[in-house]
Amino acid sequence: MALPPVTVIENADDDAIAAWLAGRLRAALAATPGVVAITVPGGSTPFPILAALVRDAGIDWGRIDVWPGDDRLVPEDHPASNVGRIRALLEPAGARVTALAEGATPPRFVLAWLGMGEDGHIASLFPSTDPRVDEPRPVRRLTPDPLPPEAPFDRVTLTLPVLLASGELMLVIRGGAKRQVFDAALAGASDLPVARLLGARQQPVTCFA
């Protein structure tokens, strides 16, 4: 059976990505009378995009649940906390932000937005953690090896089955080195975490590169 399509959008700036996201969120909200859930990444790339998204007056944030795709095991007021930064930005707009915790049961996300490292990791599923598409746990606690020097903390992360159950996957990758990793993964030329995700995808994927 053919895999769902992957669309690569070149040279999109933060506002263009936010506009694309706004369209997806409005469509999801129009398709259901209830709450929809999304997961978003941490790191430096997402927050300017999320800030632009919050400025879109056409989104009913009161009907959107937001989960981080992964987090560092630090207090929420720590600068390295993903959920703390997401709360500060999206809760004033009306969103409900849920902290990621071991043992949590995530909802089905209408959209899973992921970042990717130059080592091919997604969320906190680093190559050394051997992420599996048949992982029984929806959320894992783990210690990256080696620990990233910019964020040397234990992590908690969504697992591949949860991401693969989402309605749509989205990645934002910046830089030529990451693009090469992504292209190799899409071609099936690696076994990195992003390649495992793409190779088992069950939904459309959009990559802003």
Secondary structure, 3 states (H helix, E strand, C coil): CCCCCEEEECCCCHHHHHHHHHHHHHHHHHHCCCCEEEEECCCCCHHHHHHHHHCCCCCCHHHEEEEECEEECCCCCCCCCHHHHHHHHHHHHCCEECCCCCCCCCCCCCEEEECCCCCCCECCECHHHCCCCCCCCCEEEECCCCCCCCCCCCEEEECHHHHHCCCCEEEECCCHHHHHHHHHHHCCCCCCHHHHHHHCCCCCEEEEC
